[in-house]
Structures are given as structure tokens and as C-alpha cells.
Amino acid sequence: MLPAGTPQALDLYRARVPLTDDGQTAQEAAVVVAFGQVLAQVAGRGAAAALADQAAGKQAAARTVLGYGFSRDQDGNTLLEARFDPNAVRGFLAEQGVATVPDTRPTLLLWLQVQHDGNTLWVGADEPPRLAAAVDTAARARGWPILLPLLDLAERAELPAHANPHDPATLAPLKALAARYAPGGVLSGRLNGIDGRWRIDLRLTRPDSDDHVWAADGASPEAALGAALDRLSSQLAVAPPSGPPQAVEITVRGIDDVTAYARVWEHLSQQAEIRQLRPLAVGDGHAVFAFALPGGAAALADRVEPGAPFTREAEAESGYRYRP
């Protein structure tokens, strides 16, 4: 985890990815993957990485890369490390209608209470290992400096029995505990695992700003955390000019039952900027939806994809696959 402190500029325009072999084709493919990671870091949303797989994204990767080198990880595997031109990256995202989070981002302290199988625990800097690592991975992939608390004996004695992001009174002890870290903002959350699904509720508190409260879910703790951070970025991102609503159609494949269809419909219907939502076709393992959206199809990555139960298919402007 990164140390707490004042807002800091992260190296959002650099990425390290595995290299399958030392041939030119493999290197070019790795540069595209690295470009996708950079897009996700700059936009603050995992879905933005899929833009690199489209034809325009591959061209932009080759055009914007400043250089790359090679290193090895702790297991001896070869890595390609690439850096991209910041202005060109942001220009590409603006062309695609994707809002971006400012490069200078506040360090956020995360208090996260987990409830599962009748047990309650708090996530600390290194415990439990799986959840601490999940927070770190999700935050780094989206360019967020997230700090987890130490959870020493003094802190544990003051932790509330129940943390409800929708009830600020239950979070009062956390506000006092946060002072020792001097963060730029505090995320207070609750992660619940019920019937194979995970739901996370979060409240963001920052100085001189209204609180934000939201929820996200996923098939695993990792998926729920990623979706929650996607929505955090969406709330704080600066959108490029979008214009009037435009007609959009999207196809979501892998919809094989009513539950899958209901999850997709629920997500779309909750997006504030979507208008005139209606199904055009359902069956044969897919569903087609039509709606009006400011910015049209170019705005899907910013306004529809964050926290969605589907992911963009490579080379498909408006094609997606359901993610259970």
C-alpha cells in the first residue's frame, strides 16, 4: 500500500506486462496490453482497458508509446515495461468520449468491514491477505492510491461493531481514527457475502466536499471491489463535451437465463443519463438493448460500463459479454 499523505501524482502512464517471447509480434502485442492498462489507470475504470483491443486503440498504442524496456519478475518471467505520452493518451480518451480522473489524486484511507458466513472482520494493511491484496490490485489497476489501516490493538479497541455507510453515525469512530493517517479522503465501507454474491456499500468523505454514497456487487470480493472503484472514478471524473442524446444499441451475449437478463436490465435502468431504454431482442443466448445516451456509443465506456455486469468484446464498439 502507498503511504498516506497529501494528494500525489502517480505514474499513470507506465505499465508492466508479461512478454510471451522476444519476437517483434509479441512485443507489439504487449505494448497494446500495456496501453490498455494505462487507459484504465488514467480513466480510473477497468472497462477502459478494452479500448486498446479495438483497431483505433491498437493504432493509438503504437502512436503514443514513448519507449519500452524489459525486466524480470521475482519468478524470472520476462516483463515489458512501456511508457506512453500523457497528452496523447488523454487526447485518445477524449476522442472516445471517456471521462478521466485528474492525474493528481488524493490518498484515500479505506475502512472496510466484511460480513460473511456469520463472521465479521476488518481489512487491514496485510490482513486477511486475500482481501488486502484484492484492494491493492483493484486500486493500482485504476490508478488510485489506497491506504489500508494498520489495525493495531489501539485501533481495534475503537472500531464500531457495525459500519453502515448509509448511516454516518455508525462511522463516527472511524473519522477519529483516520486522523493519524492524514489522508486526502476516507472511504468507509461494508462488504457482504450472501448466496454466492458480494455487495459492497461505500461512503467517500473528503474535506470541503459533500459525501458520496454508492453500492456495487460482483461474483467475488475482487469483482465487487473493482466495480466499486469504477464507480468512485465515475463520480470524480471530468467528462469531455458530450452533446445531445444519441441513439445507441448494444448486444450483450451470454444471457442464458432470467437472472442474467434482470441484472443487465437493472444496471442499465439505474444509469442516470440513459433515456428511452427498451429491449429489441432477447433469446439465443443474447439480448439487444436500445436507448438514448449523451455522446452516443463513444460515451459507453464512461457512462455505462463502470460497474456493469458485462464486459466489452474485443473489436466490438457496442458488443459485450455477460459477466456472472
N, C-alpha and C positions, 0 to 999 in steps of 0.2 A: 504494500500500500504506500501511496505517496504521503509525505508528511503534511500535517495541517499547516495553514498559514494564509497569507493574503492571496488574492487571485493571481494565477500564474499562466504564462503562455506555454502550452505543451507543444511538442514537436509533432503536430498532427499530420505533417506532410511526408513522413517517413514510415516505412513498413518493412517488416522482415517476414519472408515466406519460404517454405521448403522448396528446394530445387531438385527435380527428379533426376536430371543428368546435366552434363556440361555443354550440351549441344545448343545451337543458336535458337532452335524452335522452342526448347524447354525454357530458355532464358526469356524469350519474348512472352511466353505464356505466364511465367512467374511475374513478369512486370505487370501484366494485366491483373493478376490476382492481387499484387501489392497495390495497384491503383484502386481496386475495389475496396481494400481495407482503408486506404486514405480517404476515399469518398465517404465511407461510413464514419470515420473519425471526425471529418470536417462537418458533415451534416449532423452528426450525433445520433444517427439512426442506422441500425443494421441493414435495413432494406436498401439503403443507397448503394451498397456494395454491388448489387445486381446490375446496376447501370454499366459497370465495366464490362459485362459479358455481351452487351449489345454492340452492334457494329460501330456506332458513334463512340462508345466507350473505349473500344479497342484502339480506335484511331487516336482518341484523346490521350490514352495511356502512352502511346509511342511519341506523341507530340509534346507532352508535358513533363516527361521524365527528365530530370536533370543529370542523372547518373546512377549507377548501382555498383555494388561490390559484393563480396562473398565472405561468409564466415561459417563457423560450425557451432551447433548447439552442444549441450552437455553430453548428448549421446553420440556425437560425432557426425550427425547428419548435416549436409550442406544447406546453407540458407543463402538466399539472395536478399540483400538489403537495398532498397531503392528510395530515392527522394524525388519529389515532384514539385514543380513550380507553384507556389501558393496562389498567385494571381490567376494562373491558368486553370488551376483546379476549381477555384471559386467561380471563375467565368464559365467553366463547363457545367457546374451545378446550376448556375443561374439560367443557362440556356435550356436546361432540362426542367426548369421550374421548381427546383428543390430549395427550400429554405435552409439556411445554415446557422449554426450556433456561433456566436463570436469566438474568435480564437482564444482570447483571454477569458478563462473560465474560473469561477470560484471553486476552491476546495470545499467539498461537501462532506460533512460528517454524517454517517448513516447509523442510526439506531434501528435495528431490525429484530423484532420478536417473532419467533417461529412457533407455530402450534401444529402438531401432527401426532396422530395416534394417541391422543390424551396427554402428550408431553409438551411442555413449554420450555423454550430456551432462547438465549440471546446470541446473536452472531458477533464475534469479536475479531480482533486483528488476525488471529490464527486458529480460531475455533468456532464451530466444528470445521475441520479442514475443508470438507467438500463445499460448504456454503461460503466460507471465507474466500476460497478460490473462485467460486462462481461469481461473487460480487466483483472481485478483481478483474476477472476475464471479461465480464459484461461491460464494466466501466471502461477498461482500456480500449475495447473494440469500438467504443463510441466517443473516445476522447475526453472522458470525464475523470478528473482527479477525485476519487472517492476515498475517504478515510474511515476505517472501522475503529471502534473504541478498544482500549486495552482490556477492559473488563477485569480490573484488579479487584481486590476484596472491598476497597472503599467504594468503588462504583457499584458493585453487585449489591451492596447493602442499601443503595438508594434507588435501584431500578424499580419501576412500578410493576405491580403484579400483572396488570393488563394494559397494553398500549393500544389505543384506538385512535387512528389518525383523524377520524371524523369527530372526535371529542377532545378538543385541546386541553381540557382539564386533566385528562389522564396522562398527558405528555409533559406536564409542568416539571416533574423531577428531571426529565431529560434535558430541558432547557438549562437548568442549573449545572448539570454535569458537563454540558457541552463547553462551558466557559474555559475549561483547562486546555482545550484544543484550539481555541481561537479560529474556528472555521469561517469560511465565507458564507456558509449556509448550512442548515441542518435538515436532513431527511429523517423523518420518524415513520416507521412502518411496521406492518404486521403481515406475516406470510402464513397462510393457512393451507394445509393439505387435506383435501376431502374427496373421497371416492375417486382417487386417481387424478384429480385436477388440483392445481395450485393457484391460489389467488393472493395477490399482494395489494395492499392498500398503503398509500404513501401520502405524507404531507411534507411539503417543502416550505421552510421558513427562512426568510432572508431579511437582513436589515433594510428598512425603508422600502419594503415591498409587501404587497398582500400575499397571504399564504395561498398555495396551490394544493388541492387535494384530488387524487385520482386513484384509479384501480386498474389492474391488468391481470390476466391469467395465462396459464400455459400448462402443458402436459407434464412439466417438470419444474423444480425450483429454478433451474437455469433459464428455462424458457420464460417463466413469469418475470424474473429479474430483467431479462433482456427487453421484454415488452414494456415493462415499467420505465426503464431508462429511455427507451424510444419515445415514450410519451412525455417524459421530462424534457427531452430535447425539442420536441414539437412545441411545447409551451414556451420555451425560451428562444426559439429560433426566429430569425429575421427573414421574412418571406420576400422574395422578389416580386415585382409587379405581376399581377395575375389577370386582370381584366374581367370581363363579364363571364357568367357561367356558360360552359360549352358542353355539348352532348358527348357522353363517354359510354362505351360498352366494355365490360371486362368479362372474361371467361375464367372460371375457377374450376380446374379439373381435380379429380379425386374426391368428389362429393358423392358418396355411396349410400348415405342414409339421411334420415330426417335430422338427426343431431348435428351432422356436419353442415347441412343447409342452414339450420337455425343459427349456428354460431356465426356463419358468414353474414347472414342477413342482419343479425344483431349488431355486428361490428359496423356494417355499412350504415345502418339506420341511426347509429349513435354519432356519426361524423357530422359536425355542425354545418359544414359547408356543402354537404351533398343535398341536392334537391331532386324531387321527382323520381325517387328510387322505385324501380319496378323490375320484376323478373321477366326475361324474354324467353328463356328456355330452361327446362330442368329435366334431367334424365340422362341415361347412358353414361353415368359417372361424372357428369359435369353440370354446371349451371352458368347461365349468362345473365348478367345484370346490366341494366341501363340506368343512367342518372345524369344530372347536370352538375358540373363542378367548375368553379372559377379556375381558369388556367387550362382546362381540358385534360387530356391524357398526360400532358407533361407535368401536371401537378399531382399525379397519383402517388409518386414516391414520397412526397412531403405530406399530403393531406389525407391519404387513405391507407397507405401501407404501414405506418407506425402502429405497432401493437396488433396487427391483423393476424387472423388465424390462417393466413395463406402467404406464400412467397412467390416472387416474380420468377417466371421461367426465362431461361437464357434466350436472347434474341427475340423475345416477345414483348412488344410495347405494352399490351394490355392483357397478357396471358399469365395466369397464376396457377399454383397447385396448392390444394388444401393442406394445411399443417395441423395434424391432430394435437 
